[in-house]
């Protein structure tokens, strides 16, 4: 009986050592990849903007990017969990902005989710530097999270907090929320090196079926000044 117990202890100890060694090797590989991405992002900071990432939460952000994109039609756009699809479509049509270079990502349900689901799309496009657009009332939390999450993937980022002149979006910034989201971003910066969660609810703006939405009914923020005919 004693010999059997010793044998079990020996096997457990043996496999525990193997597991520990494997974890150390994987941890080292992931850490080295993270460091390499950080250096890559620093180099990419000298590159021009090659994508816009718009965080949902205020229709003002979508109006702003539609106006900017009109002058830069070649730069692709991701709007992460923004206004209802037809609201964004009508804004872009009103501003005379092309529709076939903007994608709507609707999987996210938080600021962390904005980056969690949008970064794999940016990486698939081969983006080197992105302009992240949000409201000034959404800073500094969103800006810090953008720096952590994007740089960890080798993507340089410019943070653009636009003013909310006609009201304040539903962003409640407090120290605890900021600290929790930043901590989560740091964890994901490491753990997300080889994990790219796909979003199965991504649609090109040009493919939005306005007639179908009009039959179902929809409403847009009053600040958008959108008239639904």
Rosetta blueprint (number, residue, H / E / L):
1 X L
2 X H
3 X H
4 X H
5 X H
6 X H
7 X H
8 X H
9 X H
10 X H
11 X H
12 X H
13 X H
14 X H
15 X H
16 X H
17 X H
18 X H
19 X H
20 X H
21 X H
22 X H
23 X H
24 X H
25 X H
26 X H
27 X H
28 X H
29 X H
30 X H
31 X H
32 X H
33 X H
34 X H
35 X H
36 X H
37 X H
38 X H
39 X H
40 X H
41 X H
42 X H
43 X H
44 X H
45 X L
46 X L
47 X L
48 X L
49 X L
50 X L
51 X E
52 X E
53 X E
54 X E
55 X E
56 X L
57 X L
58 X L
59 X H
60 X H
61 X H
62 X H
63 X H
64 X H
65 X H
66 X H
67 X H
68 X H
69 X H
70 X H
71 X H
72 X L
73 X L
74 X L
75 X L
76 X E
77 X E
78 X E
79 X E
80 X E
81 X L
82 X L
83 X L
84 X L
85 X H
86 X H
87 X H
88 X H
89 X H
90 X H
91 X H
92 X H
93 X H
94 X H
95 X H
96 X L
97 X L
98 X L
99 X L
100 X L
101 X L
102 X E
103 X E
104 X E
105 X E
106 X L
107 X L
108 X L
109 X L
110 X L
111 X H
112 X H
113 X H
114 X H
115 X H
116 X H
117 X H
118 X H
119 X H
120 X H
121 X H
122 X H
123 X H
124 X H
125 X H
126 X L
127 X L
128 X L
129 X E
130 X E
131 X E
132 X E
133 X E
134 X E
135 X E
136 X H
137 X H
138 X H
139 X L
140 X L
141 X H
142 X H
143 X H
144 X H
145 X H
146 X H
147 X H
148 X H
149 X H
150 X H
151 X H
152 X L
153 X L
154 X L
155 X L
156 X E
157 X E
158 X E
159 X E
160 X E
161 X E
162 X E
163 X L
164 X L
165 X L
166 X L
167 X L
168 X L
169 X L
170 X L
171 X L
172 X L
173 X L
174 X L
175 X H
176 X H
177 X H
178 X H
179 X H
180 X H
181 X H
182 X H
183 X H
184 X H
185 X H
186 X H
187 X H
188 X H
189 X H
190 X H
191 X H
192 X L
193 X L
194 X L
195 X L
196 X L
197 X L
198 X L
199 X L
200 X L
201 X L
202 X E
203 X E
204 X E
205 X H
206 X H
207 X H
208 X L
209 X L
210 X H
211 X H
212 X H
213 X H
214 X H
215 X H
216 X H
217 X L
218 X L
219 X L
220 X L
221 X L
222 X H
223 X H
224 X H
225 X L
226 X L
227 X L
228 X L
229 X L
